[in-house]
Amino acid sequence: MTENLDRASLMYDEREAVFLLDQFCERHKDASSLVKPGDRHAAVMSLVEDFERLAKRAGLGVQRKSRDVLLVWILDDDDFSATVTVTSGAKILVQRATPTGPLTNEVPVRFNAVTVTLEGARPSTLPPHTEPWQTTPRSALAVLTEEVLAGLEGRRT
């Protein structure tokens, strides 16, 4: 029993430390030794590949136009389509064609340099007696999926 409690306290200690280190890296992201662009780009490409597999499994049409461009559409209805593009700066853009021209939205995910992963935003409102590090950020895959679905429907979140 005591061993389980010790593990739980270590887990929380690590979560807080990771949060604090990540905030430090974010504040000093221009220090090249803290954040390697290749790590961010690899994480972004992995996220898009995960989304591609999930979209195919859900029955959406998915086609790679190039290594950095993914076309997603609802089968049997080309009017519902969106393009996912990974920029050279490792940003993810979702674009939807409209009668007035293309609408482009950047997917709001951030790179955590400590865990070397992408994540969505943390909750903006915290429950009483809760520290920011105790909250869990949204899944980057969920944020990307939400943006693509909004693109398929022609609206922006």
ZIZI-V303823 format. One record per residue. N is the residue number from 1. RES is the residue in one letter. SS is DSSP state (hx for helix, st for strand, lp for the rest). Layout:
n:N res:RES ss:SS
n:N res:RES ss:SS
This chain:
n:1 res:M ss:lp
n:2 res:T ss:hx
n:3 res:E ss:hx
n:4 res:N ss:hx
n:5 res:L ss:hx
n:6 res:D ss:hx
n:7 res:R ss:hx
n:8 res:A ss:hx
n:9 res:S ss:hx
n:10 res:L ss:hx
n:11 res:M ss:hx
n:12 res:Y ss:hx
n:13 res:D ss:hx
n:14 res:E ss:hx
n:15 res:R ss:hx
n:16 res:E ss:hx
n:17 res:A ss:hx
n:18 res:V ss:hx
n:19 res:F ss:hx
n:20 res:L ss:hx
n:21 res:L ss:hx
n:22 res:D ss:hx
n:23 res:Q ss:hx
n:24 res:F ss:hx
n:25 res:C ss:hx
n:26 res:E ss:hx
n:27 res:R ss:hx
n:28 res:H ss:lp
n:29 res:K ss:lp
n:30 res:D ss:lp
n:31 res:A ss:lp
n:32 res:S ss:lp
n:33 res:S ss:lp
n:34 res:L ss:lp
n:35 res:V ss:lp
n:36 res:K ss:lp
n:37 res:P ss:hx
n:38 res:G ss:hx
n:39 res:D ss:hx
n:40 res:R ss:hx
n:41 res:H ss:hx
n:42 res:A ss:hx
n:43 res:A ss:hx
n:44 res:V ss:hx
n:45 res:M ss:hx
n:46 res:S ss:hx
n:47 res:L ss:hx
n:48 res:V ss:hx
n:49 res:E ss:hx
n:50 res:D ss:hx
n:51 res:F ss:hx
n:52 res:E ss:hx
n:53 res:R ss:hx
n:54 res:L ss:hx
n:55 res:A ss:hx
n:56 res:K ss:hx
n:57 res:R ss:hx
n:58 res:A ss:lp
n:59 res:G ss:lp
n:60 res:L ss:lp
n:61 res:G ss:st
n:62 res:V ss:st
n:63 res:Q ss:st
n:64 res:R ss:st
n:65 res:K ss:st
n:66 res:S ss:st
n:67 res:R ss:lp
n:68 res:D ss:lp
n:69 res:V ss:st
n:70 res:L ss:st
n:71 res:L ss:st
n:72 res:V ss:st
n:73 res:W ss:st
n:74 res:I ss:st
n:75 res:L ss:lp
n:76 res:D ss:lp
n:77 res:D ss:st
n:78 res:D ss:st
n:79 res:D ss:st
n:80 res:F ss:st
n:81 res:S ss:st
n:82 res:A ss:st
n:83 res:T ss:st
n:84 res:V ss:st
n:85 res:T ss:st
n:86 res:V ss:st
n:87 res:T ss:lp
n:88 res:S ss:lp
n:89 res:G ss:lp
n:90 res:A ss:lp
n:91 res:K ss:lp
n:92 res:I ss:st
n:93 res:L ss:st
n:94 res:V ss:st
n:95 res:Q ss:st
n:96 res:R ss:st
n:97 res:A ss:lp
n:98 res:T ss:lp
n:99 res:P ss:lp
n:100 res:T ss:lp
n:101 res:G ss:lp
n:102 res:P ss:lp
n:103 res:L ss:st
n:104 res:T ss:st
n:105 res:N ss:st
n:106 res:E ss:st
n:107 res:V ss:lp
n:108 res:P ss:lp
n:109 res:V ss:lp
n:110 res:R ss:st
n:111 res:F ss:st
n:112 res:N ss:st
n:113 res:A ss:lp
n:114 res:V ss:lp
n:115 res:T ss:lp
n:116 res:V ss:lp
n:117 res:T ss:st
n:118 res:L ss:st
n:119 res:E ss:st
n:120 res:G ss:lp
n:121 res:A ss:lp
n:122 res:R ss:lp
n:123 res:P ss:lp
n:124 res:S ss:lp
n:125 res:T ss:lp
n:126 res:L ss:lp
n:127 res:P ss:lp
n:128 res:P ss:lp
n:129 res:H ss:lp
n:130 res:T ss:lp
n:131 res:E ss:lp
n:132 res:P ss:hx
n:133 res:W ss:hx
n:134 res:Q ss:hx
n:135 res:T ss:lp
n:136 res:T ss:lp
n:137 res:P ss:lp
n:138 res:R ss:lp
n:139 res:S ss:st
n:140 res:A ss:hx
n:141 res:L ss:hx
n:142 res:A ss:hx
n:143 res:V ss:hx
n:144 res:L ss:hx
n:145 res:T ss:hx
n:146 res:E ss:hx
n:147 res:E ss:hx
n:148 res:V ss:hx
n:149 res:L ss:hx
n:150 res:A ss:hx
n:151 res:G ss:hx
n:152 res:L ss:hx
n:153 res:E ss:lp
n:154 res:G ss:lp
n:155 res:R ss:lp
n:156 res:R ss:lp
n:157 res:T ss:lp
